[in-house]
């Protein structure tokens, strides 16, 4: 299942946070079972970033969520968000 996360960044943290998000997204692509790992920045509001990710099995997703790399990313991002990270509910139409 694909997961979509919305991260709203503080304007003053944008320059520091975007490279962290890019690094995390690229690193996730090498995690076992990763099917997709992409990051998108809103053109309407540059402080809004969406992360799209999916893993081939729930087990590999749990490995990712418990990984040191994922924990380190969360630690590095603390204080840079203007709002709590949201996991959006959605479905693919096509």
PDB file of N, CA, C and O in Angstrom:
ATOM      1  N   UNK A   1       0.834  -1.181   0.000  1.00  0.00           N
ATOM      2  CA  UNK A   1       0.000   0.000   0.000  1.00  0.00           C
ATOM      3  C   UNK A   1       0.883   1.251   0.000  1.00  0.00           C
ATOM      4  O   UNK A   1       1.849   1.346   0.757  1.00  0.00           O
ATOM      5  N   UNK A   2       0.538   2.181  -0.843  1.00  0.00           N
ATOM      6  CA  UNK A   2       1.277   3.434  -0.897  1.00  0.00           C
ATOM      7  C   UNK A   2       0.805   4.358   0.217  1.00  0.00           C
ATOM      8  O   UNK A   2      -0.388   4.460   0.501  1.00  0.00           O
ATOM      9  N   UNK A   3       1.767   5.024   0.839  1.00  0.00           N
ATOM     10  CA  UNK A   3       1.451   5.994   1.887  1.00  0.00           C
ATOM     11  C   UNK A   3       1.870   7.374   1.415  1.00  0.00           C
ATOM     12  O   UNK A   3       2.909   7.545   0.778  1.00  0.00           O
ATOM     13  N   UNK A   4       1.040   8.353   1.743  1.00  0.00           N
ATOM     14  CA  UNK A   4       1.305   9.729   1.369  1.00  0.00           C
ATOM     15  C   UNK A   4       1.345  10.571   2.635  1.00  0.00           C
ATOM     16  O   UNK A   4       0.386  10.610   3.405  1.00  0.00           O
ATOM     17  N   UNK A   5       2.474  11.245   2.834  1.00  0.00           N
ATOM     18  CA  UNK A   5       2.677  12.083   4.010  1.00  0.00           C
ATOM     19  C   UNK A   5       2.782  13.535   3.580  1.00  0.00           C
ATOM     20  O   UNK A   5       3.381  13.844   2.550  1.00  0.00           O
ATOM     21  N   UNK A   6       2.203  14.417   4.367  1.00  0.00           N
ATOM     22  CA  UNK A   6       2.303  15.859   4.122  1.00  0.00           C
ATOM     23  C   UNK A   6       3.128  16.463   5.244  1.00  0.00           C
ATOM     24  O   UNK A   6       2.800  16.324   6.423  1.00  0.00           O
ATOM     25  N   UNK A   7       4.209  17.138   4.856  1.00  0.00           N
ATOM     26  CA  UNK A   7       5.071  17.825   5.815  1.00  0.00           C
ATOM     27  C   UNK A   7       4.970  19.319   5.531  1.00  0.00           C
ATOM     28  O   UNK A   7       5.251  19.769   4.421  1.00  0.00           O
ATOM     29  N   UNK A   8       4.566  20.082   6.543  1.00  0.00           N
ATOM     30  CA  UNK A   8       4.525  21.540   6.413  1.00  0.00           C
ATOM     31  C   UNK A   8       5.692  22.092   7.224  1.00  0.00           C
ATOM     32  O   UNK A   8       5.762  21.925   8.442  1.00  0.00           O
ATOM     33  N   UNK A   9       6.592  22.743   6.527  1.00  0.00           N
ATOM     34  CA  UNK A   9       7.829  23.236   7.135  1.00  0.00           C
ATOM     35  C   UNK A   9       7.713  24.693   7.546  1.00  0.00           C
ATOM     36  O   UNK A   9       6.955  25.464   6.957  1.00  0.00           O
ATOM     37  N   UNK A  10       8.471  25.053   8.559  1.00  0.00           N
ATOM     38  CA  UNK A  10       8.603  26.461   8.920  1.00  0.00           C
ATOM     39  C   UNK A  10       9.402  27.144   7.817  1.00  0.00           C
ATOM     40  O   UNK A  10      10.390  26.579   7.349  1.00  0.00           O
ATOM     41  N   UNK A  11       9.007  28.339   7.389  1.00  0.00           N
ATOM     42  CA  UNK A  11       9.740  29.022   6.321  1.00  0.00           C
ATOM     43  C   UNK A  11      11.233  29.166   6.617  1.00  0.00           C
ATOM     44  O   UNK A  11      12.062  29.033   5.717  1.00  0.00           O
ATOM     45  N   UNK A  12      11.569  29.437   7.868  1.00  0.00           N
ATOM     46  CA  UNK A  12      12.976  29.629   8.217  1.00  0.00           C
ATOM     47  C   UNK A  12      13.765  28.311   8.218  1.00  0.00           C
ATOM     48  O   UNK A  12      14.995  28.333   8.269  1.00  0.00           O
ATOM     49  N   UNK A  13      13.078  27.174   8.163  1.00  0.00           N
ATOM     50  CA  UNK A  13      13.748  25.866   8.164  1.00  0.00           C
ATOM     51  C   UNK A  13      13.824  25.247   6.771  1.00  0.00           C
ATOM     52  O   UNK A  13      14.423  24.188   6.587  1.00  0.00           O
ATOM     53  N   UNK A  14      13.221  25.906   5.804  1.00  0.00           N
ATOM     54  CA  UNK A  14      13.116  25.353   4.453  1.00  0.00           C
ATOM     55  C   UNK A  14      14.475  24.995   3.852  1.00  0.00           C
ATOM     56  O   UNK A  14      14.655  23.895   3.330  1.00  0.00           O
ATOM     57  N   UNK A  15      15.416  25.909   3.925  1.00  0.00           N
ATOM     58  CA  UNK A  15      16.731  25.696   3.314  1.00  0.00           C
ATOM     59  C   UNK A  15      17.461  24.503   3.937  1.00  0.00           C
ATOM     60  O   UNK A  15      18.179  23.784   3.242  1.00  0.00           O
ATOM     61  N   UNK A  16      17.284  24.298   5.210  1.00  0.00           N
ATOM     62  CA  UNK A  16      17.936  23.184   5.904  1.00  0.00           C
ATOM     63  C   UNK A  16      17.165  21.871   5.729  1.00  0.00           C
ATOM     64  O   UNK A  16      17.769  20.802   5.634  1.00  0.00           O
ATOM     65  N   UNK A  17      15.833  21.953   5.688  1.00  0.00           N
ATOM     66  CA  UNK A  17      15.002  20.742   5.665  1.00  0.00           C
ATOM     67  C   UNK A  17      14.952  20.069   4.292  1.00  0.00           C
ATOM     68  O   UNK A  17      14.935  18.841   4.215  1.00  0.00           O
ATOM     69  N   UNK A  18      14.930  20.843   3.217  1.00  0.00           N
ATOM     70  CA  UNK A  18      14.800  20.230   1.888  1.00  0.00           C
ATOM     71  C   UNK A  18      15.924  19.241   1.571  1.00  0.00           C
ATOM     72  O   UNK A  18      15.632  18.162   1.055  1.00  0.00           O
ATOM     73  N   UNK A  19      17.186  19.549   1.849  1.00  0.00           N
ATOM     74  CA  UNK A  19      18.233  18.542   1.615  1.00  0.00           C
ATOM     75  C   UNK A  19      18.059  17.294   2.492  1.00  0.00           C
ATOM     76  O   UNK A  19      18.381  16.190   2.054  1.00  0.00           O
ATOM     77  N   UNK A  20      17.557  17.453   3.718  1.00  0.00           N
ATOM     78  CA  UNK A  20      17.316  16.301   4.584  1.00  0.00           C
ATOM     79  C   UNK A  20      16.235  15.404   3.992  1.00  0.00           C
ATOM     80  O   UNK A  20      16.355  14.179   4.008  1.00  0.00           O
ATOM     81  N   UNK A  21      15.184  16.023   3.472  1.00  0.00           N
ATOM     82  CA  UNK A  21      14.089  15.271   2.859  1.00  0.00           C
ATOM     83  C   UNK A  21      14.578  14.552   1.602  1.00  0.00           C
ATOM     84  O   UNK A  21      14.241  13.390   1.375  1.00  0.00           O
ATOM     85  N   UNK A  22      15.366  15.239   0.796  1.00  0.00           N
ATOM     86  CA  UNK A  22      15.913  14.621  -0.414  1.00  0.00           C
ATOM     87  C   UNK A  22      16.801  13.437  -0.067  1.00  0.00           C
ATOM     88  O   UNK A  22      16.687  12.368  -0.666  1.00  0.00           O
ATOM     89  N   UNK A  23      17.681  13.633   0.896  1.00  0.00           N
ATOM     90  CA  UNK A  23      18.590  12.558   1.325  1.00  0.00           C
ATOM     91  C   UNK A  23      17.797  11.353   1.849  1.00  0.00           C
ATOM     92  O   UNK A  23      18.102  10.208   1.516  1.00  0.00           O
ATOM     93  N   UNK A  24      16.799  11.619   2.654  1.00  0.00           N
ATOM     94  CA  UNK A  24      15.965  10.544   3.210  1.00  0.00           C
ATOM     95  C   UNK A  24      15.239   9.783   2.102  1.00  0.00           C
ATOM     96  O   UNK A  24      15.196   8.553   2.113  1.00  0.00           O
ATOM     97  N   UNK A  25      14.677  10.509   1.158  1.00  0.00           N
ATOM     98  CA  UNK A  25      13.937   9.884   0.064  1.00  0.00           C
ATOM     99  C   UNK A  25      14.840   8.971  -0.749  1.00  0.00           C
ATOM    100  O   UNK A  25      14.459   7.844  -1.064  1.00  0.00           O
ATOM    101  N   UNK A  26      16.021   9.439  -1.088  1.00  0.00           N
ATOM    102  CA  UNK A  26      16.967   8.636  -1.870  1.00  0.00           C
ATOM    103  C   UNK A  26      17.425   7.423  -1.063  1.00  0.00           C
ATOM    104  O   UNK A  26      17.526   6.322  -1.604  1.00  0.00           O
ATOM    105  N   UNK A  27      17.702   7.618   0.230  1.00  0.00           N
ATOM    106  CA  UNK A  27      18.134   6.501   1.074  1.00  0.00           C
ATOM    107  C   UNK A  27      17.061   5.419   1.159  1.00  0.00           C
ATOM    108  O   UNK A  27      17.367   4.228   1.124  1.00  0.00           O
ATOM    109  N   UNK A  28      15.804   5.840   1.272  1.00  0.00           N
ATOM    110  CA  UNK A  28      14.697   4.874   1.390  1.00  0.00           C
ATOM    111  C   UNK A  28      14.601   3.969   0.160  1.00  0.00           C
ATOM    112  O   UNK A  28      14.146   2.830   0.264  1.00  0.00           O
ATOM    113  N   UNK A  29      15.016   4.457  -0.973  1.00  0.00           N
ATOM    114  CA  UNK A  29      14.951   3.653  -2.200  1.00  0.00           C
ATOM    115  C   UNK A  29      15.809   2.397  -2.116  1.00  0.00           C
ATOM    116  O   UNK A  29      15.564   1.424  -2.829  1.00  0.00           O
ATOM    117  N   UNK A  30      16.814   2.417  -1.242  1.00  0.00           N
ATOM    118  CA  UNK A  30      17.685   1.244  -1.099  1.00  0.00           C
ATOM    119  C   UNK A  30      17.234   0.325   0.041  1.00  0.00           C
ATOM    120  O   UNK A  30      17.831  -0.730   0.255  1.00  0.00           O
ATOM    121  N   UNK A  31      16.186   0.719   0.773  1.00  0.00           N
ATOM    122  CA  UNK A  31      15.664  -0.141   1.833  1.00  0.00           C
ATOM    123  C   UNK A  31      15.050  -1.394   1.220  1.00  0.00           C
ATOM    124  O   UNK A  31      14.463  -1.352   0.138  1.00  0.00           O
ATOM    125  N   UNK A  32      15.195  -2.506   1.930  1.00  0.00           N
ATOM    126  CA  UNK A  32      14.677  -3.772   1.429  1.00  0.00           C
ATOM    127  C   UNK A  32      13.170  -3.675   1.172  1.00  0.00           C
ATOM    128  O   UNK A  32      12.403  -3.252   2.038  1.00  0.00           O
ATOM    129  N   UNK A  33      12.769  -4.073  -0.024  1.00  0.00           N
ATOM    130  CA  UNK A  33      11.360  -4.108  -0.374  1.00  0.00           C
ATOM    131  C   UNK A  33      10.752  -2.783  -0.783  1.00  0.00           C
ATOM    132  O   UNK A  33       9.544  -2.714  -1.011  1.00  0.00           O
ATOM    133  N   UNK A  34      11.552  -1.719  -0.884  1.00  0.00           N
ATOM    134  CA  UNK A  34      10.994  -0.424  -1.284  1.00  0.00           C
ATOM    135  C   UNK A  34      10.523  -0.492  -2.727  1.00  0.00           C
ATOM    136  O   UNK A  34      11.264  -0.914  -3.615  1.00  0.00           O
ATOM    137  N   UNK A  35       9.291  -0.075  -2.951  1.00  0.00           N
ATOM    138  CA  UNK A  35       8.703  -0.057  -4.286  1.00  0.00           C
ATOM    139  C   UNK A  35       8.736   1.354  -4.859  1.00  0.00           C
ATOM    140  O   UNK A  35       8.970   1.554  -6.051  1.00  0.00           O
ATOM    141  N   UNK A  36       8.494   2.329  -3.981  1.00  0.00           N
ATOM    142  CA  UNK A  36       8.499   3.724  -4.418  1.00  0.00           C
ATOM    143  C   UNK A  36       8.888   4.616  -3.242  1.00  0.00           C
ATOM    144  O   UNK A  36       8.476   4.381  -2.106  1.00  0.00           O
ATOM    145  N   UNK A  37       9.674   5.627  -3.528  1.00  0.00           N
ATOM    146  CA  UNK A  37      10.040   6.639  -2.548  1.00  0.00           C
ATOM    147  C   UNK A  37      10.263   7.932  -3.326  1.00  0.00           C
ATOM    148  O   UNK A  37      11.264   8.088  -4.026  1.00  0.00           O
ATOM    149  N   UNK A  38       9.319   8.849  -3.192  1.00  0.00           N
ATOM    150  CA  UNK A  38       9.379  10.106  -3.931  1.00  0.00           C
ATOM    151  C   UNK A  38       8.999  11.264  -3.015  1.00  0.00           C
ATOM    152  O   UNK A  38       8.238  11.088  -2.064  1.00  0.00           O
ATOM    153  N   UNK A  39       9.530  12.437  -3.305  1.00  0.00           N
ATOM    154  CA  UNK A  39       9.203  13.647  -2.557  1.00  0.00           C
ATOM    155  C   UNK A  39       8.787  14.730  -3.546  1.00  0.00           C
ATOM    156  O   UNK A  39       9.394  14.888  -4.605  1.00  0.00           O
ATOM    157  N   UNK A  40       7.749  15.466  -3.186  1.00  0.00           N
ATOM    158  CA  UNK A  40       7.221  16.530  -4.035  1.00  0.00           C
ATOM    159  C   UNK A  40       7.066  17.797  -3.219  1.00  0.00           C
ATOM    160  O   UNK A  40       6.560  17.764  -2.098  1.00  0.00           O
ATOM    161  N   UNK A  41       7.504  18.922  -3.787  1.00  0.00           N
ATOM    162  CA  UNK A  41       7.333  20.214  -3.129  1.00  0.00           C
ATOM    163  C   UNK A  41       6.192  20.949  -3.818  1.00  0.00           C
ATOM    164  O   UNK A  41       6.148  21.021  -5.046  1.00  0.00           O
ATOM    165  N   UNK A  42       5.277  21.491  -3.038  1.00  0.00           N
ATOM    166  CA  UNK A  42       4.143  22.225  -3.583  1.00  0.00           C
ATOM    167  C   UNK A  42       4.617  23.487  -4.302  1.00  0.00           C
ATOM    168  O   UNK A  42       5.484  24.205  -3.805  1.00  0.00           O
ATOM    169  N   UNK A  43       4.051  23.745  -5.454  1.00  0.00           N
ATOM    170  CA  UNK A  43       4.350  24.983  -6.176  1.00  0.00           C
ATOM    171  C   UNK A  43       3.529  26.142  -5.609  1.00  0.00           C
ATOM    172  O   UNK A  43       3.915  27.304  -5.733  1.00  0.00           O
ATOM    173  N   UNK A  44       2.399  25.814  -4.989  1.00  0.00           N
ATOM    174  CA  UNK A  44       1.552  26.847  -4.389  1.00  0.00           C
ATOM    175  C   UNK A  44       2.093  27.318  -3.050  1.00  0.00           C
ATOM    176  O   UNK A  44       1.963  28.490  -2.697  1.00  0.00           O
ATOM    177  N   UNK A  45       2.697  26.406  -2.310  1.00  0.00           N
ATOM    178  CA  UNK A  45       3.270  26.731  -0.999  1.00  0.00           C
ATOM    179  C   UNK A  45       4.555  25.935  -0.845  1.00  0.00           C
ATOM    180  O   UNK A  45       4.504  24.754  -0.500  1.00  0.00           O
ATOM    181  N   UNK A  46       5.708  26.552  -1.091  1.00  0.00           N
ATOM    182  CA  UNK A  46       6.981  25.831  -1.044  1.00  0.00           C
ATOM    183  C   UNK A  46       7.298  25.203   0.310  1.00  0.00           C
ATOM    184  O   UNK A  46       8.201  24.371   0.406  1.00  0.00           O
ATOM    185  N   UNK A  47       6.576  25.586   1.348  1.00  0.00           N
ATOM    186  CA  UNK A  47       6.803  24.997   2.670  1.00  0.00           C
ATOM    187  C   UNK A  47       6.085  23.660   2.845  1.00  0.00           C
ATOM    188  O   UNK A  47       6.231  23.006   3.877  1.00  0.00           O
ATOM    189  N   UNK A  48       5.314  23.257   1.843  1.00  0.00           N
ATOM    190  CA  UNK A  48       4.594  21.987   1.907  1.00  0.00           C
ATOM    191  C   UNK A  48       5.294  20.971   1.016  1.00  0.00           C
ATOM    192  O   UNK A  48       5.526  21.206  -0.170  1.00  0.00           O
ATOM    193  N   UNK A  49       5.625  19.831   1.626  1.00  0.00           N
ATOM    194  CA  UNK A  49       6.299  18.738   0.917  1.00  0.00           C
ATOM    195  C   UNK A  49       5.477  17.476   1.130  1.00  0.00           C
ATOM    196  O   UNK A  49       4.992  17.217   2.231  1.00  0.00           O
ATOM    197  N   UNK A  50       5.327  16.697   0.068  1.00  0.00           N
ATOM    198  CA  UNK A  50       4.620  15.419   0.147  1.00  0.00           C
ATOM    199  C   UNK A  50       5.625  14.297  -0.075  1.00  0.00           C
ATOM    200  O   UNK A  50       6.448  14.358  -0.988  1.00  0.00           O
ATOM    201  N   UNK A  51       5.552  13.277   0.764  1.00  0.00           N
ATOM    202  CA  UNK A  51       6.380  12.084   0.598  1.00  0.00           C
ATOM    203  C   UNK A  51       5.470  10.926   0.242  1.00  0.00           C
ATOM    204  O   UNK A  51       4.477  10.671   0.923  1.00  0.00           O
ATOM    205  N   UNK A  52       5.816  10.226  -0.832  1.00  0.00           N
ATOM    206  CA  UNK A  52       5.066   9.060  -1.277  1.00  0.00           C
ATOM    207  C   UNK A  52       5.969   7.854  -1.130  1.00  0.00           C
ATOM    208  O   UNK A  52       7.091   7.849  -1.636  1.00  0.00           O
ATOM    209  N   UNK A  53       5.485   6.822  -0.434  1.00  0.00           N
ATOM    210  CA  UNK A  53       6.315   5.634  -0.251  1.00  0.00           C
ATOM    211  C   UNK A  53       5.461   4.378  -0.251  1.00  0.00           C
ATOM    212  O   UNK A  53       4.272   4.400   0.067  1.00  0.00           O
ATOM    213  N   UNK A  54       6.114   3.278  -0.622  1.00  0.00           N
ATOM    214  CA  UNK A  54       5.450   1.980  -0.587  1.00  0.00           C
ATOM    215  C   UNK A  54       6.508   0.893  -0.482  1.00  0.00           C
ATOM    216  O   UNK A  54       7.625   1.028  -0.982  1.00  0.00           O
ATOM    217  N   UNK A  55       6.116  -0.192   0.187  1.00  0.00           N
ATOM    218  CA  UNK A  55       6.973  -1.358   0.337  1.00  0.00           C
ATOM    219  C   UNK A  55       6.222  -2.594  -0.134  1.00  0.00           C
ATOM    220  O   UNK A  55       4.992  -2.624  -0.134  1.00  0.00           O
ATOM    221  N   UNK A  56       6.972  -3.607  -0.532  1.00  0.00           N
ATOM    222  CA  UNK A  56       6.347  -4.796  -1.111  1.00  0.00           C
ATOM    223  C   UNK A  56       5.617  -5.665  -0.099  1.00  0.00           C
ATOM    224  O   UNK A  56       4.697  -6.396  -0.466  1.00  0.00           O
ATOM    225  N   UNK A  57       6.010  -5.598   1.167  1.00  0.00           N
ATOM    226  CA  UNK A  57       5.327  -6.381   2.204  1.00  0.00           C
ATOM    227  C   UNK A  57       5.214  -5.542   3.472  1.00  0.00           C
ATOM    228  O   UNK A  57       6.010  -4.628   3.687  1.00  0.00           O
ATOM    229  N   UNK A  58       4.236  -5.848   4.304  1.00  0.00           N
ATOM    230  CA  UNK A  58       4.128  -5.145   5.586  1.00  0.00           C
ATOM    231  C   UNK A  58       5.376  -5.347   6.455  1.00  0.00           C
ATOM    232  O   UNK A  58       5.750  -4.456   7.217  1.00  0.00           O
ATOM    233  N   UNK A  59       6.014  -6.505   6.342  1.00  0.00           N
ATOM    234  CA  UNK A  59       7.219  -6.783   7.122  1.00  0.00           C
ATOM    235  C   UNK A  59       8.355  -5.833   6.736  1.00  0.00           C
ATOM    236  O   UNK A  59       9.046  -5.295   7.601  1.00  0.00           O
ATOM    237  N   UNK A  60       8.539  -5.634   5.424  1.00  0.00           N
ATOM    238  CA  UNK A  60       9.597  -4.724   4.981  1.00  0.00           C
ATOM    239  C   UNK A  60       9.273  -3.277   5.340  1.00  0.00           C
ATOM    240  O   UNK A  60      10.178  -2.487   5.607  1.00  0.00           O
ATOM    241  N   UNK A  61       8.002  -2.932   5.348  1.00  0.00           N
ATOM    242  CA  UNK A  61       7.611  -1.591   5.770  1.00  0.00           C
ATOM    243  C   UNK A  61       7.943  -1.388   7.252  1.00  0.00           C
ATOM    244  O   UNK A  61       8.433  -0.326   7.636  1.00  0.00           O
ATOM    245  N   UNK A  62       7.682  -2.391   8.076  1.00  0.00           N
ATOM    246  CA  UNK A  62       8.004  -2.302   9.505  1.00  0.00           C
ATOM    247  C   UNK A  62       9.511  -2.197   9.722  1.00  0.00           C
ATOM    248  O   UNK A  62       9.969  -1.460  10.595  1.00  0.00           O
ATOM    249  N   UNK A  63      10.288  -2.946   8.915  1.00  0.00           N
ATOM    250  CA  UNK A  63      11.752  -2.840   9.011  1.00  0.00           C
ATOM    251  C   UNK A  63      12.202  -1.419   8.721  1.00  0.00           C
ATOM    252  O   UNK A  63      13.064  -0.876   9.413  1.00  0.00           O
ATOM    253  N   UNK A  64      11.613  -0.821   7.693  1.00  0.00           N
ATOM    254  CA  UNK A  64      11.946   0.562   7.335  1.00  0.00           C
ATOM    255  C   UNK A  64      11.590   1.507   8.488  1.00  0.00           C
ATOM    256  O   UNK A  64      12.403   2.340   8.889  1.00  0.00           O
ATOM    257  N   UNK A  65      10.382   1.372   9.011  1.00  0.00           N
ATOM    258  CA  UNK A  65       9.912   2.279  10.068  1.00  0.00           C
ATOM    259  C   UNK A  65      10.742   2.164  11.340  1.00  0.00           C
ATOM    260  O   UNK A  65      10.844   3.122  12.105  1.00  0.00           O
ATOM    261  N   UNK A  66      11.331   1.002  11.566  1.00  0.00           N
ATOM    262  CA  UNK A  66      12.158   0.822  12.751  1.00  0.00           C
ATOM    263  C   UNK A  66      13.637   1.006  12.502  1.00  0.00           C
ATOM    264  O   UNK A  66      14.453   0.823  13.405  1.00  0.00           O
ATOM    265  N   UNK A  67      13.989   1.371  11.270  1.00  0.00           N
ATOM    266  CA  UNK A  67      15.404   1.476  10.907  1.00  0.00           C
ATOM    267  C   UNK A  67      16.063   2.700  11.544  1.00  0.00           C
ATOM    268  O   UNK A  67      15.409   3.698  11.845  1.00  0.00           O
ATOM    269  N   UNK A  68      17.358   2.592  11.736  1.00  0.00           N
ATOM    270  CA  UNK A  68      18.127   3.718  12.276  1.00  0.00           C
ATOM    271  C   UNK A  68      18.056   4.921  11.339  1.00  0.00           C
ATOM    272  O   UNK A  68      18.012   6.064  11.796  1.00  0.00           O
ATOM    273  N   UNK A  69      18.046   4.668  10.035  1.00  0.00           N
ATOM    274  CA  UNK A  69      17.967   5.761   9.067  1.00  0.00           C
ATOM    275  C   UNK A  69      16.676   6.545   9.198  1.00  0.00           C
ATOM    276  O   UNK A  69      16.682   7.774   9.130  1.00  0.00           O
ATOM    277  N   UNK A  70      15.566   5.839   9.384  1.00  0.00           N
ATOM    278  CA  UNK A  70      14.276   6.509   9.533  1.00  0.00           C
ATOM    279  C   UNK A  70      14.218   7.280  10.849  1.00  0.00           C
ATOM    280  O   UNK A  70      13.720   8.405  10.895  1.00  0.00           O
ATOM    281  N   UNK A  71      14.727   6.671  11.913  1.00  0.00           N
ATOM    282  CA  UNK A  71      14.752   7.345  13.218  1.00  0.00           C
ATOM    283  C   UNK A  71      15.635   8.602  13.168  1.00  0.00           C
ATOM    284  O   UNK A  71      15.288   9.634  13.742  1.00  0.00           O
ATOM    285  N   UNK A  72      16.768   8.503  12.480  1.00  0.00           N
ATOM    286  CA  UNK A  72      17.677   9.655  12.364  1.00  0.00           C
ATOM    287  C   UNK A  72      17.010  10.789  11.595  1.00  0.00           C
ATOM    288  O   UNK A  72      17.152  11.956  11.961  1.00  0.00           O
ATOM    289  N   UNK A  73      16.287  10.453  10.539  1.00  0.00           N
ATOM    290  CA  UNK A  73      15.576  11.481   9.761  1.00  0.00           C
ATOM    291  C   UNK A  73      14.560  12.195  10.639  1.00  0.00           C
ATOM    292  O   UNK A  73      14.475  13.423  10.620  1.00  0.00           O
ATOM    293  N   UNK A  74      13.796  11.439  11.401  1.00  0.00           N
ATOM    294  CA  UNK A  74      12.790  12.038  12.279  1.00  0.00           C
ATOM    295  C   UNK A  74      13.451  12.968  13.295  1.00  0.00           C
ATOM    296  O   UNK A  74      12.944  14.058  13.561  1.00  0.00           O
ATOM    297  N   UNK A  75      14.575  12.544  13.860  1.00  0.00           N
ATOM    298  CA  UNK A  75      15.299  13.395  14.823  1.00  0.00           C
ATOM    299  C   UNK A  75      15.781  14.687  14.160  1.00  0.00           C
ATOM    300  O   UNK A  75      15.633  15.774  14.719  1.00  0.00           O
ATOM    301  N   UNK A  76      16.360  14.558  12.964  1.00  0.00           N
ATOM    302  CA  UNK A  76      16.882  15.742  12.268  1.00  0.00           C
ATOM    303  C   UNK A  76      15.785  16.730  11.881  1.00  0.00           C
ATOM    304  O   UNK A  76      16.029  17.933  11.790  1.00  0.00           O
ATOM    305  N   UNK A  77      14.583  16.219  11.655  1.00  0.00           N
ATOM    306  CA  UNK A  77      13.477  17.077  11.223  1.00  0.00           C
ATOM    307  C   UNK A  77      12.761  17.757  12.395  1.00  0.00           C
ATOM    308  O   UNK A  77      11.989  18.692  12.183  1.00  0.00           O
ATOM    309  N   UNK A  78      13.005  17.303  13.614  1.00  0.00           N
ATOM    310  CA  UNK A  78      12.328  17.896  14.765  1.00  0.00           C
ATOM    311  C   UNK A  78      12.606  19.390  14.849  1.00  0.00           C
ATOM    312  O   UNK A  78      13.747  19.840  14.744  1.00  0.00           O
ATOM    313  N   UNK A  79      11.535  20.137  15.039  1.00  0.00           N
ATOM    314  CA  UNK A  79      11.647  21.585  15.152  1.00  0.00           C
ATOM    315  C   UNK A  79      11.585  22.315  13.823  1.00  0.00           C
ATOM    316  O   UNK A  79      11.526  23.545  13.792  1.00  0.00           O
ATOM    317  N   UNK A  80      11.598  21.578  12.734  1.00  0.00           N
ATOM    318  CA  UNK A  80      11.547  22.197  11.407  1.00  0.00           C
ATOM    319  C   UNK A  80      10.126  22.228  10.837  1.00  0.00           C
ATOM    320  O   UNK A  80       9.848  22.941   9.873  1.00  0.00           O
ATOM    321  N   UNK A  81       9.232  21.444  11.449  1.00  0.00           N
ATOM    322  CA  UNK A  81       7.855  21.389  10.971  1.00  0.00           C
ATOM    323  C   UNK A  81       7.023  22.503  11.599  1.00  0.00           C
ATOM    324  O   UNK A  81       7.169  22.819  12.779  1.00  0.00           O
ATOM    325  N   UNK A  82       6.148  23.090  10.784  1.00  0.00           N
ATOM    326  CA  UNK A  82       5.232  24.114  11.278  1.00  0.00           C
ATOM    327  C   UNK A  82       3.955  23.476  11.807  1.00  0.00           C
ATOM    328  O   UNK A  82       3.174  24.126  12.501  1.00  0.00           O
ATOM    329  N   UNK A  83       3.743  22.207  11.481  1.00  0.00           N
ATOM    330  CA  UNK A  83       2.559  21.462  11.912  1.00  0.00           C
ATOM    331  C   UNK A  83       2.952  19.992  12.000  1.00  0.00           C
ATOM    332  O   UNK A  83       3.954  19.585  11.411  1.00  0.00           O
ATOM    333  N   UNK A  84       2.177  19.193  12.726  1.00  0.00           N
ATOM    334  CA  UNK A  84       2.482  17.758  12.760  1.00  0.00           C
ATOM    335  C   UNK A  84       2.423  17.140  11.359  1.00  0.00           C
ATOM    336  O   UNK A  84       1.612  17.544  10.525  1.00  0.00           O
ATOM    337  N   UNK A  85       3.287  16.163  11.116  1.00  0.00           N
ATOM    338  CA  UNK A  85       3.267  15.453   9.836  1.00  0.00           C
ATOM    339  C   UNK A  85       1.929  14.732   9.730  1.00  0.00           C
ATOM    340  O   UNK A  85       1.476  14.090  10.677  1.00  0.00           O
ATOM    341  N   UNK A  86       1.306  14.850   8.564  1.00  0.00           N
ATOM    342  CA  UNK A  86       0.014  14.211   8.333  1.00  0.00           C
ATOM    343  C   UNK A  86       0.186  13.007   7.414  1.00  0.00           C
ATOM    344  O   UNK A  86       0.909  13.081   6.420  1.00  0.00           O
ATOM    345  N   UNK A  87      -0.475  11.902   7.741  1.00  0.00           N
ATOM    346  CA  UNK A  87      -0.563  10.801   6.800  1.00  0.00           C
ATOM    347  C   UNK A  87      -1.935  10.934   6.153  1.00  0.00           C
ATOM    348  O   UNK A  87      -2.962  10.815   6.822  1.00  0.00           O
ATOM    349  N   UNK A  88      -1.942  11.179   4.853  1.00  0.00           N
ATOM    350  CA  UNK A  88      -3.183  11.455   4.148  1.00  0.00           C
ATOM    351  C   UNK A  88      -3.853  10.161   3.710  1.00  0.00           C
ATOM    352  O   UNK A  88      -3.191   9.224   3.264  1.00  0.00           O
ATOM    353  N   UNK A  89      -5.166  10.123   3.842  1.00  0.00           N
ATOM    354  CA  UNK A  89      -5.951   8.997   3.358  1.00  0.00           C
ATOM    355  C   UNK A  89      -6.354   9.275   1.921  1.00  0.00           C
ATOM    356  O   UNK A  89      -6.914  10.328   1.614  1.00  0.00           O
ATOM    357  N   UNK A  90      -6.067   8.330   1.051  1.00  0.00           N
ATOM    358  CA  UNK A  90      -6.353   8.545  -0.365  1.00  0.00           C
ATOM    359  C   UNK A  90      -6.473   7.198  -1.036  1.00  0.00           C
ATOM    360  O   UNK A  90      -6.154   6.166  -0.447  1.00  0.00           O
ATOM    361  N   UNK A  91      -6.933   7.214  -2.266  1.00  0.00           N
ATOM    362  CA  UNK A  91      -6.970   5.996  -3.065  1.00  0.00           C
ATOM    363  C   UNK A  91      -6.638   6.335  -4.504  1.00  0.00           C
ATOM    364  O   UNK A  91      -6.941   7.425  -4.991  1.00  0.00           O
ATOM    365  N   UNK A  92      -6.026   5.406  -5.155  1.00  0.00           N
ATOM    366  CA  UNK A  92      -5.635   5.582  -6.550  1.00  0.00           C
ATOM    367  C   UNK A  92      -6.832   5.236  -7.425  1.00  0.00           C
ATOM    368  O   UNK A  92      -7.451   4.187  -7.243  1.00  0.00           O
ATOM    369  N   UNK A  93      -7.158   6.094  -8.356  1.00  0.00           N
ATOM    370  CA  UNK A  93      -8.294   5.859  -9.246  1.00  0.00           C
ATOM    371  C   UNK A  93      -7.909   5.070 -10.484  1.00  0.00           C
ATOM    372  O   UNK A  93      -8.689   4.248 -10.964  1.00  0.00           O
ATOM    373  N   UNK A  94      -6.726   5.310 -11.000  1.00  0.00           N
ATOM    374  CA  UNK A  94      -6.297   4.638 -12.227  1.00  0.00           C
ATOM    375  C   UNK A  94      -4.920   4.078 -12.035  1.00  0.00           C
ATOM    376  O   UNK A  94      -4.368   3.469 -12.951  1.00  0.00           O
TER     377      UNK A  94
END
